[in-house]
């Protein structure tokens, strides 16, 4: 298990109920989502197509990949109804001062952790 450290990721008001936000925390792509009052943080990269999950829909405690429709449970990262590898899940907390903190690994992410972004 990699060592991890909490870092400020966003303001608590930036992630509304049922909403999500893609952020970069210490180099790591992170998807923040709030479902039924609970915050979740996963890697913002689909394990199948390497797309950014933060552009996908949040429904019933899961995020749907915008490219191919795979669904991943936010609480555990496991793929629902498919055989794709689970998402990395990060510890997340509200800091009491209006912020959201996420514990990401202390080592830099490798290319296997970064989403593929379309060229513009």
Secondary structure, 3 states (H helix, E strand, C coil): CCCEEEEEEEEHHHCCCCCEEEEEECCEEEEEEEECCEEEEEECCCCCCCCCHHHCCEECCEEECCCCCCEEECCCCCEECCCCCCCCECEEEECCCCEEEEEEECCCCCHHHCCCCCCC
